[in-house]
Amino acid sequence: MIRRLIAIVVLLMLVITTYVAVPVISDPADDYFLRKGKLSSTIVNKQWLNEDSLYTEIALISTSGLRVTLLVRRPKLAVNKPLPVVLLLGGLETGHKSCELIPLIKNVICASLSYPGYTPKRYAGVKFFYRIHDLQTAIQRTPPAVGLVTDYLLQQNYTDKNHLEYIGVSLGAFFISVPAVKEQRVSRVWIVQGSANPVATIRHNFLKHVDSEWLATAFSYIVGYSIGAQYIDPVRWIGKIAPRKVAIVNSKQDEALLLTEVKHLHHAASDPKEIIWTEGSHITSTRKNVIAQLSDIILNRIAKDNE
């Protein structure tokens, strides 16, 4: 009976290990262009207006089977020339709605996308393994999804083909360097409130909820490497973006990041690079003042540079 129980436990552990480990054995960037495929069809889900903007929500479908939801926000007032476009990758929960959070846009078009494969659900108990699978899928598919969105945007008449810029904010700051290296058509990359070493960031934030450092370390390494976070560490990629410009925006009061890892990211970037320090906390969808401050810095700079 005991032998049978041990055998069942070992078999269960092997099944769980296989489920968790197999998807992250190889670097997903090796198959970037296969995962990206080519744009095969687009579906406009809906359009609407507010005081200053025209919004269009679009589903993009690739020949590889990749599917991504995109929101394009354009100034409502007609402009008789193509405008610079920022492709914004924000948080997991805000996804393609990130452009809606910006208070005001003028003479710049904002496009934001969701993380493919990720659904904003909470799982308890053993169902947590579904969340690991969701995050693995997001890490594998998000960089090529950014590339697919890039293909779409550069086909549009409203896009200034020489001024397409990437912005990765918070979680998106870990992802955005990968497609920035792969997609040479991007003129500048903004890494906003990001750092090096996503596993260390997981540990830093988990320590806010537990008193045990060894537990936080074990949790962060197990979860981080299980989802493949090591493949999107910006330090692996940011130095390869040159000779295109990189702007890195951070706050020394950012409670979600380790200052040592922030500076590690700064050092890893190649020239031409610009380091911008701001004041305030880490960005969230409810911190309107932080969103307004960062939007003002970045969008005003982009509009001014393209006058």
C-alpha positions in Angstrom: 0.0 0.0 0.0 2.8 2.4 0.9 4.7 1.6 -2.3 1.6 2.2 -4.3 1.0 5.6 -2.6 4.7 6.6 -3.2 4.4 5.6 -6.8 1.2 7.7 -7.2 2.9 10.7 -5.6 6.0 10.3 -7.8 3.8 10.0 -10.9 1.8 13.0 -9.9 5.0 15.0 -9.4 6.3 13.9 -12.8 3.0 15.0 -14.5 3.1 18.4 -12.8 6.8 18.9 -13.6 6.1 18.0 -17.2 3.1 20.4 -17.4 5.1 23.2 -15.9 8.6 22.7 -17.4 8.1 21.6 -21.0 6.7 24.9 -22.3 9.8 26.8 -20.9 12.6 24.5 -21.9 13.5 26.5 -25.0 13.8 30.2 -25.5 10.5 31.4 -27.2 12.5 34.1 -29.0 14.1 31.5 -31.2 10.8 31.0 -32.9 9.7 34.6 -32.8 8.9 35.0 -36.5 7.2 31.6 -36.7 5.0 32.6 -33.8 4.3 36.0 -35.3 3.4 34.7 -38.8 1.8 37.2 -41.1 -1.3 39.2 -40.7 -4.2 37.3 -42.3 -7.3 39.1 -41.2 -8.6 42.0 -39.1 -12.0 42.3 -37.4 -13.2 45.7 -36.1 -15.0 44.8 -32.8 -16.3 48.3 -32.0 -15.7 52.1 -32.4 -16.6 55.0 -30.2 -15.9 58.7 -29.5 -15.1 60.7 -26.4 -14.2 64.4 -26.0 -10.9 64.2 -27.8 -10.4 60.8 -29.3 -11.8 58.2 -31.8 -11.3 54.7 -30.4 -11.2 51.5 -32.6 -11.0 48.0 -31.0 -9.6 45.5 -33.5 -8.9 41.7 -33.4 -5.8 40.8 -35.4 -5.4 37.2 -36.6 -2.1 35.8 -37.9 -1.4 32.9 -40.2 0.3 31.2 -37.2 -2.9 31.2 -35.3 -1.8 34.1 -33.1 -4.7 36.3 -32.1 -4.4 39.7 -30.4 -6.8 42.4 -29.4 -5.7 46.0 -30.2 -7.1 49.4 -29.3 -6.2 52.4 -31.5 -6.8 55.8 -30.1 -6.6 58.7 -32.6 -7.2 62.4 -32.1 -10.8 63.3 -33.0 -9.8 66.5 -34.8 -8.8 65.7 -38.4 -5.1 66.1 -39.2 -4.0 66.3 -42.8 -0.8 64.3 -42.4 0.3 61.0 -40.9 1.0 61.1 -37.2 3.6 59.5 -34.9 2.3 56.3 -33.3 3.2 54.9 -29.9 2.6 51.2 -29.3 1.9 50.8 -25.6 2.3 47.6 -23.6 1.0 48.1 -20.1 -0.2 45.8 -17.3 -1.9 42.4 -17.4 -5.2 43.6 -16.2 -5.4 46.8 -18.3 -4.2 45.1 -21.5 -5.5 46.7 -24.6 -7.4 49.3 -22.6 -4.1 51.0 -21.5 -4.5 53.8 -24.1 -7.9 54.7 -22.5 -6.1 55.6 -19.2 -4.1 58.5 -20.8 -5.8 61.8 -19.9 -5.3 63.6 -23.3 -3.6 62.9 -26.6 -2.7 65.6 -29.2 -0.9 65.0 -32.5 0.1 61.4 -31.4 -1.8 58.1 -32.0 -1.8 55.6 -29.2 -2.2 51.8 -29.8 -2.3 49.3 -27.0 -2.7 45.5 -26.9 -3.7 42.7 -24.6 -1.4 39.8 -23.5 -2.4 36.8 -25.7 -3.5 33.8 -23.7 -4.0 35.7 -20.5 -7.4 36.0 -19.0 -8.1 38.2 -15.9 -9.3 35.4 -13.6 -8.3 34.3 -10.1 -7.6 30.7 -9.5 -7.4 29.1 -6.0 -5.8 25.9 -4.9 -4.5 23.5 -7.5 -6.2 25.6 -10.2 -3.2 28.0 -9.7 -1.4 25.8 -12.3 -3.8 27.2 -14.9 -2.5 30.7 -14.1 1.1 29.4 -14.6 0.0 28.1 -18.0 -1.6 31.5 -18.8 1.6 33.4 -17.9 3.7 31.0 -19.9 1.5 31.6 -22.9 1.7 35.4 -22.4 5.5 35.3 -22.3 5.7 33.1 -25.4 3.1 35.1 -27.5 3.3 38.7 -26.4 6.6 39.7 -28.1 5.4 38.3 -31.5 2.0 39.9 -30.9 3.7 43.3 -30.6 5.4 42.5 -34.0 2.0 41.6 -35.5 0.5 44.9 -34.3 3.5 46.7 -35.7 2.8 45.2 -39.2 -0.8 46.4 -38.9 0.0 49.9 -37.8 2.6 50.4 -40.6 -0.1 49.5 -43.1 -2.4 52.4 -42.0 -2.5 55.7 -43.8 -2.6 57.6 -40.5 0.8 56.3 -39.4 4.0 58.2 -39.9 6.1 55.2 -41.0 9.3 56.9 -39.7 8.0 57.5 -36.2 6.6 54.3 -34.6 7.7 54.1 -31.0 7.3 51.4 -28.4 6.4 52.1 -24.8 6.6 49.3 -22.2 5.2 50.3 -18.8 5.5 48.4 -15.6 5.1 44.7 -16.6 5.3 45.7 -20.2 8.7 47.1 -19.5 10.0 43.6 -19.1 8.6 42.5 -22.5 9.1 45.4 -24.8 12.9 45.0 -25.5 12.4 41.7 -27.2 10.2 42.9 -30.1 12.2 46.1 -30.2 15.3 44.1 -31.1 13.4 41.9 -33.6 11.5 44.8 -35.3 14.1 47.2 -36.8 11.3 49.5 -38.0 10.8 51.0 -34.5 12.4 54.5 -34.2 12.6 54.7 -30.4 11.9 52.5 -27.3 10.6 53.8 -24.0 11.0 51.6 -20.9 8.9 53.1 -18.2 9.1 52.0 -14.5 10.9 48.8 -15.4 14.1 47.1 -14.2 16.4 44.2 -14.8 15.8 40.7 -13.3 12.0 39.9 -13.2 12.6 37.0 -10.8 14.1 39.5 -8.3 11.1 41.8 -8.8 8.7 38.9 -8.0 10.7 38.2 -4.8 10.8 41.9 -3.8 7.0 42.2 -4.1 6.2 38.8 -2.5 8.2 39.8 0.6 5.5 42.5 1.2 3.1 39.6 2.0 5.3 37.1 4.0 8.0 37.5 6.7 10.2 34.6 5.5 13.0 35.5 3.1 13.7 31.9 2.2 10.0 31.3 1.4 10.0 34.5 -0.8 13.2 33.4 -2.6 11.9 29.8 -3.2 8.5 31.1 -4.4 10.0 33.7 -6.8 12.5 31.3 -8.3 10.0 28.5 -8.7 7.2 30.7 -10.2 9.6 33.0 -12.2 11.5 30.2 -13.9 8.2 28.1 -14.3 6.6 30.8 -16.4 9.8 31.6 -18.3 10.5 35.0 -16.9 14.2 34.6 -17.5 13.6 34.9 -21.3 12.2 38.4 -21.0 14.9 39.9 -18.7 15.5 43.2 -20.4 19.2 43.0 -19.7 19.4 40.2 -22.3 18.0 42.5 -25.0 18.2 46.2 -24.3 21.8 46.6 -25.4 20.9 45.3 -28.9 18.4 48.0 -29.6 21.1 50.5 -30.6 21.7 52.5 -32.7 18.1 53.3 -32.2 17.2 55.5 -29.2 16.2 54.1 -25.8 14.6 56.3 -23.1 14.4 54.8 -19.6 12.0 56.4 -17.2 12.1 55.5 -13.5 11.3 57.0 -10.0 13.5 56.5 -7.0 10.4 56.3 -4.9 9.0 53.3 -6.9 8.1 50.8 -4.2 7.5 47.9 -6.7 11.1 47.8 -8.0 14.6 47.3 -6.6 16.8 50.4 -7.2 19.8 48.1 -7.7 18.0 46.3 -10.6 16.8 49.6 -12.0 20.4 50.8 -12.2 21.5 47.4 -13.6 19.0 48.0 -16.5 20.4 51.5 -17.1 23.9 50.2 -17.3 22.9 47.4 -19.7 21.5 49.9 -22.3 23.7 51.0 -25.1 24.1 54.6 -26.4 22.2 56.5 -27.6 20.2 56.3 -24.3 18.4 58.7 -22.1 17.7 58.2 -18.4 14.8 60.2 -17.0 14.1 60.3 -13.3 10.7 61.3 -12.0 9.0 61.6 -8.7 6.3 59.4 -7.2 5.0 55.9 -6.8 4.7 52.9 -9.1 2.1 53.3 -11.8 -1.3 51.6 -11.4 -4.6 52.1 -13.1 -6.0 54.0 -10.1 -3.0 56.4 -9.6 -4.2 59.0 -12.0 -1.5 61.6 -11.1 1.3 59.1 -11.9 -0.4 58.3 -15.3 -0.8 62.0 -16.1 2.8 62.8 -15.2 4.3 60.0 -17.3 1.9 60.6 -20.2 2.8 64.3 -20.2 6.6 63.6 -20.2 6.4 61.0 -23.0 3.7 62.1 -25.3 4.7 65.7 -25.2 8.3 64.7 -26.1 7.2 62.5 -29.0 4.9 65.3 -30.4 7.7 67.9 -30.0 10.3 65.7 -31.6 8.1 65.2 -34.6 7.0 68.7 -35.2 
